[in-house]
Amino acid sequence: MMDYKGIATEFNPGLTFPNYLTRNRLLNGIAKYIPLLKGELMDFGCGAKPYQSLFTVRKYVGVDYESPGHPHLNEEIDVYYDGKHIPFEDEHFDSVFTSEVFEHIFNLDEIIKEINRVMKTDGLILMTCPFSICEHEVPNDYARYTSFALKYFFEKNGFEIIHQDKTGNSVEVVFQLWTMYIHQHILPFIKNIPILRSVFKLVTYSVLNCCAIVLSKILPNRKDLYLNNIIVAKKIN
């Protein structure tokens, strides 16, 4: 099992956190495919580079866009791009990682084509994006993509799908949405009572997350409703 010690709690939360199901399943999914990425890597939409410690690539380059919905305070962005053109020459990178970014890109078809341009032929991209999640980084939250839409975009723009996964299942989505609703809309009513707030969070989130885990093993494992998309694709042209 991969060592997660270098991952911040925000991206590797415990059962007492409201976004445990989404972040835990996503981290495990990313870790599964990270060993496939080699050489010089571009982290596209890198933000704070939360998963960088998991990589053993030769060079790690973080690229991001200056967005009013996501200020890059205390983030080590190596290169900014203008939303259309990635400032590297053709076939520069051996591999690409991009996590929870595609939902924030309005011109996704154009950007996948641009990512393809800066990748070497036979290079791999590891991509994740949410399917079931509340609006976030408003107003720059544009889309939720199905597994079929993502496959179409990649294949249309010169990639071959190597692996395609869905994290979580229908049961976990229902519990994750309930937990986030409570966190965002119920918890604020007791935010000024520290002890009550702490106990409420500890008990409520732990119970809901544990129920999700247990029931997802008992009830039908349906993935027509799921948490995140994960794709590994190879540039073929």
N, C-alpha and C positions, 0 to 999 in steps of 0.2 A: 504494500500500500504506500502511496506517495505521502511524503511528509508535508503537512499543511501548516507547520509552525510559523512560516513566514507570511501567512495570509492574515490580514487584519480581521478582527472579529466581525466587522460589518459585512465581510464577504465569506466568512466562515462562522456563522452564528450558532449558538446552542439552542436547545429546545425552549428556552425562556424568551426567545426573541420572536417578534411577530412575523418576520419574513424568513423563518427557519426553513420551511419547506422549499421555497423557491431557491434560496441561496445554497442550501446544502445539496440539492439535486443538481444544480448548475455546476457547482464546484467539482463534484464527483464526475460529472460528464466531461467537463473540460480536462480534468486530470487524466482521464482515460485516453485521450487522443493527443495530449501535448507531446509525448515522446516521438510522434511522427514528424514534428516540425524541426527542421535543421537549418544550419548555415546562418545567413543574415536575415533577420525577421523584422517585419513591420507590424507593430501593434497599431492597427488603424482605429482611431477613436479611443486612444489609450487612457485618457483621463489620468487617474492616479496610478495607473499600471498595477492594479490590485493582484494580478496573478503572475507577475514577472518572476517572483522567486521560484516558481515551479519549472521555469524553462532552463535548458542547458545549451542554448544556441550560441553561435560564435559572436553575434552582435545583435543587440535588441534596440530597435529604433521606434520611439513613440511618436505617432502622428495624430494631430487632432485639429478641430475647427473651433474658432473663437465664437462661442454661442452665448446669447444673453440668458438662456435658460439654464446654462451649466457653466458658471464662472470657474476658471481653472486656478483658483487660489491654492497655493501650496502643492501644485501638481507640476511634475517635471516633464513638460512637453518638449520633445526634441525638435520637432518641426511642425509648423502650422500649415494647413492647406486652405485654399479659398472656397471650398465647398464644391469645386468642379475639377480642379487640376491638382494631382499629387505631385509635388516638385521633385521628382526623381526621373532618371532616364528610363527608357524601355528595358525590360527584363533585368531589373536591378536586384530584386529580392528573391531569396530562395524559398521563403515561406511567409505567410501572413496569418495574423491572429486578429480577430475582431469580435468583441463580446458586448452584447446589449447596445448596439450602435444602429443597426439597420432601421429600427423603428423611428429613429430621429432624422432619417435622410429622406427628403422629399423626392429627390431625383435618383432613386435607388438604381434604376436600370443604367443610368449614365455612370454612376459611381462604381458599380460592379465591373463595368467595361474598363474604367480607369484603373481599378485594382488589378485587373487582368494584364493591363499594359505594363505595369511596373513589376510584374512577377516573371520569373524565368519559366520557360516551358517545362512541364512535369513538376513544377513547384506546387506545394499544398497550401490551402487556406483552411483554417479552423474558424468557423463562424457560429455564434450563438445569437439568438434574439428571442424575445418573449412572445408568447401567444396569449396567455391569460394574465393580465396585470392591469392595475389602475393607471390612469393617465399620470405622467411624471415628466419632470423637466419641462413643464409647460412654459411657453406655448409650442416648443419644438418636439412634439410627440405626434407623429403623423400617421402611423399605420400599425396593424397587427397582421403578420403574414402567416398563412397556412403552410404546412409542409409542402403542398403541391405548388404554391406560388413561388416559394424559394427555390425548389428544384427547377422550375421553369426559368427563373431569372439566371441561375447559374449556368444551366445548359445553353441558354440563348446566347450567353456572353463568353463562350469558349472554355467552359469547365465540364468536367465529368464528376458526378457524385460518387464518392468512395464509401462514405458512411453517412447515414442520416438517422438521427435519434430524436425521440421526444422525451423530455424529462417529466417525472410525475405522472399522475393519471387523473381521471375524472373526480375521484373521491378527494384526492389531495388538493385539487383546484378549488373545490367547494369549501374545504376547510381553510385554505389559504386566503380566499376572498373574504370569508367570514372574519378571520383573524385580523386582516388589514382594515376591514370596516370598523371593527371594535377599536383598533389602534388609532384610527384616524378620526372617528366620529363619536366614540363613547368615552375613551380615556381622557380627552380634554376636559370633561366635566369635573374630573377629580385631580387635575394636574397641579392644583395648589395645595393638595393634602399629601405631602411626600410619603408618609408611611402607608397610607391607604393605596396610593398610586403604585408603590413598589409591590405590595402584596397582591394587588389586583393583577398587575402585569405578570408576576411570577406564576400565580395560580392559573389565570385564564389562558395565557399563551402555552404553558406547559401542558395543560389538559387538552386543549384543542389540537396541538401538534401530536401528542401521543395518541389521541383518538384517530387522527388522520392516518397515522402509521399503522395502527392496528386494523382499522376498517378497510384500508386499502389492500390489506393482505387477505381479508375475509371476503369482501365484495368483489364482483367481477372487475378484472383489471382492464378497464376501458381507457383507451388513449385517444378517443375522438375529441376529448377536451383534455388539455394538458398544459404544463407550465411553460416550458421553453423548447425552442428548436435548437438542435445542434447538428451542424453539417461539416464534414470534411470533404473538400473537393480538390481535384487536380486540374491545373491548367493544361489543356491539350492543344489549344491554338489561340 
